[in-house]
Amino acid sequence: MSDLLVVLIVALILVLVWRGPKTLPGIGAALGRGVKEARSEASKLRDRETPPSDDSAA
């Protein structure tokens, strides 16, 4: 787990140096929108794969 944290910190520093501090909020917002959309699509797939329960027989 600590290796992942080190990689993320190094990546953040590289992006900060490469793109500059003014563009970081925009990059973060775009990343957040992407994660939100991916979660939404995964939820839709999960709901579609789950068969509806038939409680009327009980």
mmJSON file of the N, C-alpha and C atoms, coordinates in Angstrom:
{"data_MODEL":{"atom_site":{
"group_PDB":["ATOM","ATOM","ATOM","ATOM","ATOM","ATOM","ATOM","ATOM","ATOM","ATOM","ATOM","ATOM","ATOM","ATOM","ATOM","ATOM","ATOM","ATOM","ATOM","ATOM","ATOM","ATOM","ATOM","ATOM","ATOM","ATOM","ATOM","ATOM","ATOM","ATOM","ATOM","ATOM","ATOM","ATOM","ATOM","ATOM","ATOM","ATOM","ATOM","ATOM","ATOM","ATOM","ATOM","ATOM","ATOM","ATOM","ATOM","ATOM","ATOM","ATOM","ATOM","ATOM","ATOM","ATOM","ATOM","ATOM","ATOM","ATOM","ATOM","ATOM","ATOM","ATOM","ATOM","ATOM","ATOM","ATOM","ATOM","ATOM","ATOM","ATOM","ATOM","ATOM","ATOM","ATOM","ATOM","ATOM","ATOM","ATOM","ATOM","ATOM","ATOM","ATOM","ATOM","ATOM","ATOM","ATOM","ATOM","ATOM","ATOM","ATOM","ATOM","ATOM","ATOM","ATOM","ATOM","ATOM","ATOM","ATOM","ATOM","ATOM","ATOM","ATOM","ATOM","ATOM","ATOM","ATOM","ATOM","ATOM","ATOM","ATOM","ATOM","ATOM","ATOM","ATOM","ATOM","ATOM","ATOM","ATOM","ATOM","ATOM","ATOM","ATOM","ATOM","ATOM","ATOM","ATOM","ATOM","ATOM","ATOM","ATOM","ATOM","ATOM","ATOM","ATOM","ATOM","ATOM","ATOM","ATOM","ATOM","ATOM","ATOM","ATOM","ATOM","ATOM","ATOM","ATOM","ATOM","ATOM","ATOM","ATOM","ATOM","ATOM","ATOM","ATOM","ATOM","ATOM","ATOM","ATOM","ATOM","ATOM","ATOM","ATOM","ATOM","ATOM","ATOM","ATOM","ATOM","ATOM","ATOM","ATOM","ATOM","ATOM","ATOM","ATOM"],
"id":[1,2,3,4,5,6,7,8,9,10,11,12,13,14,15,16,17,18,19,20,21,22,23,24,25,26,27,28,29,30,31,32,33,34,35,36,37,38,39,40,41,42,43,44,45,46,47,48,49,50,51,52,53,54,55,56,57,58,59,60,61,62,63,64,65,66,67,68,69,70,71,72,73,74,75,76,77,78,79,80,81,82,83,84,85,86,87,88,89,90,91,92,93,94,95,96,97,98,99,100,101,102,103,104,105,106,107,108,109,110,111,112,113,114,115,116,117,118,119,120,121,122,123,124,125,126,127,128,129,130,131,132,133,134,135,136,137,138,139,140,141,142,143,144,145,146,147,148,149,150,151,152,153,154,155,156,157,158,159,160,161,162,163,164,165,166,167,168,169,170,171,172,173,174],
"type_symbol":["N","C","C","N","C","C","N","C","C","N","C","C","N","C","C","N","C","C","N","C","C","N","C","C","N","C","C","N","C","C","N","C","C","N","C","C","N","C","C","N","C","C","N","C","C","N","C","C","N","C","C","N","C","C","N","C","C","N","C","C","N","C","C","N","C","C","N","C","C","N","C","C","N","C","C","N","C","C","N","C","C","N","C","C","N","C","C","N","C","C","N","C","C","N","C","C","N","C","C","N","C","C","N","C","C","N","C","C","N","C","C","N","C","C","N","C","C","N","C","C","N","C","C","N","C","C","N","C","C","N","C","C","N","C","C","N","C","C","N","C","C","N","C","C","N","C","C","N","C","C","N","C","C","N","C","C","N","C","C","N","C","C","N","C","C","N","C","C","N","C","C","N","C","C"],
"label_atom_id":["N","CA","C","N","CA","C","N","CA","C","N","CA","C","N","CA","C","N","CA","C","N","CA","C","N","CA","C","N","CA","C","N","CA","C","N","CA","C","N","CA","C","N","CA","C","N","CA","C","N","CA","C","N","CA","C","N","CA","C","N","CA","C","N","CA","C","N","CA","C","N","CA","C","N","CA","C","N","CA","C","N","CA","C","N","CA","C","N","CA","C","N","CA","C","N","CA","C","N","CA","C","N","CA","C","N","CA","C","N","CA","C","N","CA","C","N","CA","C","N","CA","C","N","CA","C","N","CA","C","N","CA","C","N","CA","C","N","CA","C","N","CA","C","N","CA","C","N","CA","C","N","CA","C","N","CA","C","N","CA","C","N","CA","C","N","CA","C","N","CA","C","N","CA","C","N","CA","C","N","CA","C","N","CA","C","N","CA","C","N","CA","C","N","CA","C","N","CA","C","N","CA","C"],
"label_alt_id":[null,null,null,null,null,null,null,null,null,null,null,null,null,null,null,null,null,null,null,null,null,null,null,null,null,null,null,null,null,null,null,null,null,null,null,null,null,null,null,null,null,null,null,null,null,null,null,null,null,null,null,null,null,null,null,null,null,null,null,null,null,null,null,null,null,null,null,null,null,null,null,null,null,null,null,null,null,null,null,null,null,null,null,null,null,null,null,null,null,null,null,null,null,null,null,null,null,null,null,null,null,null,null,null,null,null,null,null,null,null,null,null,null,null,null,null,null,null,null,null,null,null,null,null,null,null,null,null,null,null,null,null,null,null,null,null,null,null,null,null,null,null,null,null,null,null,null,null,null,null,null,null,null,null,null,null,null,null,null,null,null,null,null,null,null,null,null,null,null,null,null,null,null,null],
"label_comp_id":["MET","MET","MET","SER","SER","SER","ASP","ASP","ASP","LEU","LEU","LEU","LEU","LEU","LEU","VAL","VAL","VAL","VAL","VAL","VAL","LEU","LEU","LEU","ILE","ILE","ILE","VAL","VAL","VAL","ALA","ALA","ALA","LEU","LEU","LEU","ILE","ILE","ILE","LEU","LEU","LEU","VAL","VAL","VAL","LEU","LEU","LEU","VAL","VAL","VAL","TRP","TRP","TRP","ARG","ARG","ARG","GLY","GLY","GLY","PRO","PRO","PRO","LYS","LYS","LYS","THR","THR","THR","LEU","LEU","LEU","PRO","PRO","PRO","GLY","GLY","GLY","ILE","ILE","ILE","GLY","GLY","GLY","ALA","ALA","ALA","ALA","ALA","ALA","LEU","LEU","LEU","GLY","GLY","GLY","ARG","ARG","ARG","GLY","GLY","GLY","VAL","VAL","VAL","LYS","LYS","LYS","GLU","GLU","GLU","ALA","ALA","ALA","ARG","ARG","ARG","SER","SER","SER","GLU","GLU","GLU","ALA","ALA","ALA","SER","SER","SER","LYS","LYS","LYS","LEU","LEU","LEU","ARG","ARG","ARG","ASP","ASP","ASP","ARG","ARG","ARG","GLU","GLU","GLU","THR","THR","THR","PRO","PRO","PRO","PRO","PRO","PRO","SER","SER","SER","ASP","ASP","ASP","ASP","ASP","ASP","SER","SER","SER","ALA","ALA","ALA","ALA","ALA","ALA"],
"label_asym_id":["A","A","A","A","A","A","A","A","A","A","A","A","A","A","A","A","A","A","A","A","A","A","A","A","A","A","A","A","A","A","A","A","A","A","A","A","A","A","A","A","A","A","A","A","A","A","A","A","A","A","A","A","A","A","A","A","A","A","A","A","A","A","A","A","A","A","A","A","A","A","A","A","A","A","A","A","A","A","A","A","A","A","A","A","A","A","A","A","A","A","A","A","A","A","A","A","A","A","A","A","A","A","A","A","A","A","A","A","A","A","A","A","A","A","A","A","A","A","A","A","A","A","A","A","A","A","A","A","A","A","A","A","A","A","A","A","A","A","A","A","A","A","A","A","A","A","A","A","A","A","A","A","A","A","A","A","A","A","A","A","A","A","A","A","A","A","A","A","A","A","A","A","A","A"],
"label_entity_id":["1","1","1","1","1","1","1","1","1","1","1","1","1","1","1","1","1","1","1","1","1","1","1","1","1","1","1","1","1","1","1","1","1","1","1","1","1","1","1","1","1","1","1","1","1","1","1","1","1","1","1","1","1","1","1","1","1","1","1","1","1","1","1","1","1","1","1","1","1","1","1","1","1","1","1","1","1","1","1","1","1","1","1","1","1","1","1","1","1","1","1","1","1","1","1","1","1","1","1","1","1","1","1","1","1","1","1","1","1","1","1","1","1","1","1","1","1","1","1","1","1","1","1","1","1","1","1","1","1","1","1","1","1","1","1","1","1","1","1","1","1","1","1","1","1","1","1","1","1","1","1","1","1","1","1","1","1","1","1","1","1","1","1","1","1","1","1","1","1","1","1","1","1","1"],
"label_seq_id":[1,1,1,2,2,2,3,3,3,4,4,4,5,5,5,6,6,6,7,7,7,8,8,8,9,9,9,10,10,10,11,11,11,12,12,12,13,13,13,14,14,14,15,15,15,16,16,16,17,17,17,18,18,18,19,19,19,20,20,20,21,21,21,22,22,22,23,23,23,24,24,24,25,25,25,26,26,26,27,27,27,28,28,28,29,29,29,30,30,30,31,31,31,32,32,32,33,33,33,34,34,34,35,35,35,36,36,36,37,37,37,38,38,38,39,39,39,40,40,40,41,41,41,42,42,42,43,43,43,44,44,44,45,45,45,46,46,46,47,47,47,48,48,48,49,49,49,50,50,50,51,51,51,52,52,52,53,53,53,54,54,54,55,55,55,56,56,56,57,57,57,58,58,58],
"pdbx_PDB_ins_code":[null,null,null,null,null,null,null,null,null,null,null,null,null,null,null,null,null,null,null,null,null,null,null,null,null,null,null,null,null,null,null,null,null,null,null,null,null,null,null,null,null,null,null,null,null,null,null,null,null,null,null,null,null,null,null,null,null,null,null,null,null,null,null,null,null,null,null,null,null,null,null,null,null,null,null,null,null,null,null,null,null,null,null,null,null,null,null,null,null,null,null,null,null,null,null,null,null,null,null,null,null,null,null,null,null,null,null,null,null,null,null,null,null,null,null,null,null,null,null,null,null,null,null,null,null,null,null,null,null,null,null,null,null,null,null,null,null,null,null,null,null,null,null,null,null,null,null,null,null,null,null,null,null,null,null,null,null,null,null,null,null,null,null,null,null,null,null,null,null,null,null,null,null,null],
"Cartn_x":[0.828,0.0,0.871,1.967,2.821,3.482,3.734,4.301,3.343,2.065,1.06,1.02,1.104,1.09,2.295,3.45,4.661,4.514,3.98,3.785,2.809,1.727,0.753,1.358,2.147,2.774,3.762,4.569,5.526,4.786,3.697,2.92,2.327,1.824,1.262,2.332,3.513,4.604,5.0,5.079,5.43,4.382,3.114,2.049,2.121,2.397,2.51,3.639,4.775,5.911,5.621,5.019,4.798,3.709,2.565,1.425,1.315,1.891,1.807,0.662,0.755,-0.242,-1.626,-1.696,-2.991,-3.914,-3.358,-4.193,-4.592,-4.013,-4.337,-5.82,-6.497,-7.924,-8.746,-8.436,-9.149,-8.891,-7.644,-7.303,-8.023,-8.043,-8.741,-10.233,-10.821,-12.254,-12.568,-11.742,-11.954,-11.805,-10.821,-10.631,-11.828,-12.336,-13.512,-14.741,-14.939,-16.072,-15.935,-14.724,-14.488,-14.783,-14.352,-14.617,-16.113,-16.788,-18.23,-18.978,-18.586,-19.234,-18.964,-17.747,-17.408,-18.217,-18.371,-19.183,-20.639,-21.146,-22.53,-22.753,-21.838,-21.97,-21.841,-20.939,-20.78,-22.05,-22.668,-23.913,-25.031,-25.091,-26.108,-25.911,-24.662,-24.381,-24.746,-24.423,-24.732,-26.245,-26.995,-28.456,-29.057,-28.481,-28.996,-28.723,-27.592,-27.236,-27.998,-28.451,-29.172,-30.609,-31.032,-32.416,-33.378,-34.534,-35.499,-36.0,-36.18,-36.675,-38.182,-38.669,-40.099,-40.704,-41.111,-41.68,-43.182,-43.811,-45.258,-45.647,-44.719,-45.027,-45.135,-44.593,-44.594,-45.869],
"Cartn_y":[-1.195,0.0,1.258,1.218,2.405,2.676,1.611,1.815,2.605,2.302,3.026,4.491,4.746,6.119,6.9,6.281,6.936,7.246,6.303,6.516,7.661,7.708,8.79,10.151,10.206,11.474,11.929,11.009,11.354,11.811,11.115,11.502,12.899,13.193,14.518,15.596,15.333,16.306,16.513,15.426,15.554,16.356,16.113,16.869,18.332,18.585,19.961,20.696,20.035,20.657,20.814,19.788,19.778,20.757,20.746,21.557,22.881,22.979,24.204,24.148,24.955,24.9,25.423,26.239,26.814,25.807,24.778,23.807,22.613,22.487,21.335,21.24,22.332,22.2,21.676,22.108,21.616,20.139,19.724,18.312,17.477,17.959,17.247,17.148,18.216,18.2,17.213,17.193,16.249,14.812,14.577,13.241,12.841,13.763,13.486,13.169,13.914,13.628,12.252,11.896,10.583,9.452,9.615,8.592,8.492,9.635,9.64,8.938,9.211,8.581,7.075,6.682,5.256,4.529,5.131,4.515,4.4,5.429,5.41,4.292,4.164,3.107,1.722,1.568,0.281,-0.067,0.93,0.702,0.281,0.911,0.54,-0.895,-1.286,-2.662,-3.648,-3.307,-4.18,-4.341,-3.26,-3.325,-4.141,-4.047,-4.78,-6.282,-6.655,-8.061,-8.748,-8.003,-8.589,-8.868,-10.145,-10.444,-9.922,-9.454,-8.957,-10.105,-9.826,-10.868,-10.998,-12.22,-12.5,-12.719,-11.624,-11.708,-11.975,-11.953,-12.147,-13.603,-14.552,-15.971,-16.312,-15.51,-15.833,-15.443],
"Cartn_z":[0.0,0.0,0.0,0.727,0.786,-0.566,-1.352,-2.686,-3.567,-3.463,-4.244,-3.834,-2.547,-2.054,-2.574,-2.571,-3.074,-4.559,-5.313,-6.752,-6.989,-6.229,-6.393,-6.052,-5.008,-4.627,-5.699,-6.196,-7.254,-8.508,-8.86,-10.036,-9.855,-8.667,-8.399,-8.529,-8.011,-8.118,-9.577,-10.347,-11.762,-12.533,-12.256,-12.923,-12.516,-11.255,-10.78,-11.498,-11.661,-12.348,-13.835,-14.437,-15.881,-16.302,-15.62,-16.037,-15.291,-14.12,-13.345,-12.346,-11.3,-10.229,-10.625,-11.652,-12.031,-12.701,-13.318,-14.033,-13.17,-11.965,-11.117,-10.752,-10.393,-10.079,-11.255,-12.446,-13.629,-13.874,-13.685,-13.854,-12.804,-11.572,-10.498,-10.757,-11.255,-11.555,-12.669,-13.697,-14.797,-14.314,-13.463,-12.905,-12.05,-11.26,-10.434,-11.267,-12.352,-13.237,-13.871,-14.237,-14.833,-13.865,-12.62,-11.604,-11.334,-11.263,-11.013,-12.142,-13.375,-14.525,-14.544,-14.214,-14.186,-13.119,-11.955,-10.894,-11.319,-11.985,-12.446,-13.454,-14.405,-15.416,-14.788,-13.822,-13.139,-12.371,-11.765,-11.038,-11.985,-13.153,-14.143,-14.602,-14.852,-15.265,-14.164,-12.929,-11.8,-11.646,-11.816,-11.704,-12.838,-14.02,-15.171,-15.034,-14.425,-14.28,-13.161,-12.172,-11.047,-11.469,-11.425,-11.802,-10.737,-11.147,-10.163,-9.296,-8.01,-7.107,-7.267,-7.167,-7.327,-5.949,-5.294,-3.95,-3.979,-5.133,-5.204,-4.969,-5.1,-4.903,-3.427,-2.541,-1.109,-0.442],
"occupancy":[1.0,1.0,1.0,1.0,1.0,1.0,1.0,1.0,1.0,1.0,1.0,1.0,1.0,1.0,1.0,1.0,1.0,1.0,1.0,1.0,1.0,1.0,1.0,1.0,1.0,1.0,1.0,1.0,1.0,1.0,1.0,1.0,1.0,1.0,1.0,1.0,1.0,1.0,1.0,1.0,1.0,1.0,1.0,1.0,1.0,1.0,1.0,1.0,1.0,1.0,1.0,1.0,1.0,1.0,1.0,1.0,1.0,1.0,1.0,1.0,1.0,1.0,1.0,1.0,1.0,1.0,1.0,1.0,1.0,1.0,1.0,1.0,1.0,1.0,1.0,1.0,1.0,1.0,1.0,1.0,1.0,1.0,1.0,1.0,1.0,1.0,1.0,1.0,1.0,1.0,1.0,1.0,1.0,1.0,1.0,1.0,1.0,1.0,1.0,1.0,1.0,1.0,1.0,1.0,1.0,1.0,1.0,1.0,1.0,1.0,1.0,1.0,1.0,1.0,1.0,1.0,1.0,1.0,1.0,1.0,1.0,1.0,1.0,1.0,1.0,1.0,1.0,1.0,1.0,1.0,1.0,1.0,1.0,1.0,1.0,1.0,1.0,1.0,1.0,1.0,1.0,1.0,1.0,1.0,1.0,1.0,1.0,1.0,1.0,1.0,1.0,1.0,1.0,1.0,1.0,1.0,1.0,1.0,1.0,1.0,1.0,1.0,1.0,1.0,1.0,1.0,1.0,1.0,1.0,1.0,1.0,1.0,1.0,1.0],
"B_iso_or_equiv":[0.0,0.0,0.0,0.0,0.0,0.0,0.0,0.0,0.0,0.0,0.0,0.0,0.0,0.0,0.0,0.0,0.0,0.0,0.0,0.0,0.0,0.0,0.0,0.0,0.0,0.0,0.0,0.0,0.0,0.0,0.0,0.0,0.0,0.0,0.0,0.0,0.0,0.0,0.0,0.0,0.0,0.0,0.0,0.0,0.0,0.0,0.0,0.0,0.0,0.0,0.0,0.0,0.0,0.0,0.0,0.0,0.0,0.0,0.0,0.0,0.0,0.0,0.0,0.0,0.0,0.0,0.0,0.0,0.0,0.0,0.0,0.0,0.0,0.0,0.0,0.0,0.0,0.0,0.0,0.0,0.0,0.0,0.0,0.0,0.0,0.0,0.0,0.0,0.0,0.0,0.0,0.0,0.0,0.0,0.0,0.0,0.0,0.0,0.0,0.0,0.0,0.0,0.0,0.0,0.0,0.0,0.0,0.0,0.0,0.0,0.0,0.0,0.0,0.0,0.0,0.0,0.0,0.0,0.0,0.0,0.0,0.0,0.0,0.0,0.0,0.0,0.0,0.0,0.0,0.0,0.0,0.0,0.0,0.0,0.0,0.0,0.0,0.0,0.0,0.0,0.0,0.0,0.0,0.0,0.0,0.0,0.0,0.0,0.0,0.0,0.0,0.0,0.0,0.0,0.0,0.0,0.0,0.0,0.0,0.0,0.0,0.0,0.0,0.0,0.0,0.0,0.0,0.0,0.0,0.0,0.0,0.0,0.0,0.0],
"pdbx_formal_charge":[null,null,null,null,null,null,null,null,null,null,null,null,null,null,null,null,null,null,null,null,null,null,null,null,null,null,null,null,null,null,null,null,null,null,null,null,null,null,null,null,null,null,null,null,null,null,null,null,null,null,null,null,null,null,null,null,null,null,null,null,null,null,null,null,null,null,null,null,null,null,null,null,null,null,null,null,null,null,null,null,null,null,null,null,null,null,null,null,null,null,null,null,null,null,null,null,null,null,null,null,null,null,null,null,null,null,null,null,null,null,null,null,null,null,null,null,null,null,null,null,null,null,null,null,null,null,null,null,null,null,null,null,null,null,null,null,null,null,null,null,null,null,null,null,null,null,null,null,null,null,null,null,null,null,null,null,null,null,null,null,null,null,null,null,null,null,null,null,null,null,null,null,null,null],
"auth_seq_id":[1,1,1,2,2,2,3,3,3,4,4,4,5,5,5,6,6,6,7,7,7,8,8,8,9,9,9,10,10,10,11,11,11,12,12,12,13,13,13,14,14,14,15,15,15,16,16,16,17,17,17,18,18,18,19,19,19,20,20,20,21,21,21,22,22,22,23,23,23,24,24,24,25,25,25,26,26,26,27,27,27,28,28,28,29,29,29,30,30,30,31,31,31,32,32,32,33,33,33,34,34,34,35,35,35,36,36,36,37,37,37,38,38,38,39,39,39,40,40,40,41,41,41,42,42,42,43,43,43,44,44,44,45,45,45,46,46,46,47,47,47,48,48,48,49,49,49,50,50,50,51,51,51,52,52,52,53,53,53,54,54,54,55,55,55,56,56,56,57,57,57,58,58,58],
"auth_comp_id":["MET","MET","MET","SER","SER","SER","ASP","ASP","ASP","LEU","LEU","LEU","LEU","LEU","LEU","VAL","VAL","VAL","VAL","VAL","VAL","LEU","LEU","LEU","ILE","ILE","ILE","VAL","VAL","VAL","ALA","ALA","ALA","LEU","LEU","LEU","ILE","ILE","ILE","LEU","LEU","LEU","VAL","VAL","VAL","LEU","LEU","LEU","VAL","VAL","VAL","TRP","TRP","TRP","ARG","ARG","ARG","GLY","GLY","GLY","PRO","PRO","PRO","LYS","LYS","LYS","THR","THR","THR","LEU","LEU","LEU","PRO","PRO","PRO","GLY","GLY","GLY","ILE","ILE","ILE","GLY","GLY","GLY","ALA","ALA","ALA","ALA","ALA","ALA","LEU","LEU","LEU","GLY","GLY","GLY","ARG","ARG","ARG","GLY","GLY","GLY","VAL","VAL","VAL","LYS","LYS","LYS","GLU","GLU","GLU","ALA","ALA","ALA","ARG","ARG","ARG","SER","SER","SER","GLU","GLU","GLU","ALA","ALA","ALA","SER","SER","SER","LYS","LYS","LYS","LEU","LEU","LEU","ARG","ARG","ARG","ASP","ASP","ASP","ARG","ARG","ARG","GLU","GLU","GLU","THR","THR","THR","PRO","PRO","PRO","PRO","PRO","PRO","SER","SER","SER","ASP","ASP","ASP","ASP","ASP","ASP","SER","SER","SER","ALA","ALA","ALA","ALA","ALA","ALA"],
"auth_asym_id":["A","A","A","A","A","A","A","A","A","A","A","A","A","A","A","A","A","A","A","A","A","A","A","A","A","A","A","A","A","A","A","A","A","A","A","A","A","A","A","A","A","A","A","A","A","A","A","A","A","A","A","A","A","A","A","A","A","A","A","A","A","A","A","A","A","A","A","A","A","A","A","A","A","A","A","A","A","A","A","A","A","A","A","A","A","A","A","A","A","A","A","A","A","A","A","A","A","A","A","A","A","A","A","A","A","A","A","A","A","A","A","A","A","A","A","A","A","A","A","A","A","A","A","A","A","A","A","A","A","A","A","A","A","A","A","A","A","A","A","A","A","A","A","A","A","A","A","A","A","A","A","A","A","A","A","A","A","A","A","A","A","A","A","A","A","A","A","A","A","A","A","A","A","A"],
"auth_atom_id":["N","CA","C","N","CA","C","N","CA","C","N","CA","C","N","CA","C","N","CA","C","N","CA","C","N","CA","C","N","CA","C","N","CA","C","N","CA","C","N","CA","C","N","CA","C","N","CA","C","N","CA","C","N","CA","C","N","CA","C","N","CA","C","N","CA","C","N","CA","C","N","CA","C","N","CA","C","N","CA","C","N","CA","C","N","CA","C","N","CA","C","N","CA","C","N","CA","C","N","CA","C","N","CA","C","N","CA","C","N","CA","C","N","CA","C","N","CA","C","N","CA","C","N","CA","C","N","CA","C","N","CA","C","N","CA","C","N","CA","C","N","CA","C","N","CA","C","N","CA","C","N","CA","C","N","CA","C","N","CA","C","N","CA","C","N","CA","C","N","CA","C","N","CA","C","N","CA","C","N","CA","C","N","CA","C","N","CA","C","N","CA","C","N","CA","C","N","CA","C","N","CA","C"],
"pdbx_PDB_model_num":[1,1,1,1,1,1,1,1,1,1,1,1,1,1,1,1,1,1,1,1,1,1,1,1,1,1,1,1,1,1,1,1,1,1,1,1,1,1,1,1,1,1,1,1,1,1,1,1,1,1,1,1,1,1,1,1,1,1,1,1,1,1,1,1,1,1,1,1,1,1,1,1,1,1,1,1,1,1,1,1,1,1,1,1,1,1,1,1,1,1,1,1,1,1,1,1,1,1,1,1,1,1,1,1,1,1,1,1,1,1,1,1,1,1,1,1,1,1,1,1,1,1,1,1,1,1,1,1,1,1,1,1,1,1,1,1,1,1,1,1,1,1,1,1,1,1,1,1,1,1,1,1,1,1,1,1,1,1,1,1,1,1,1,1,1,1,1,1,1,1,1,1,1,1]
}}}
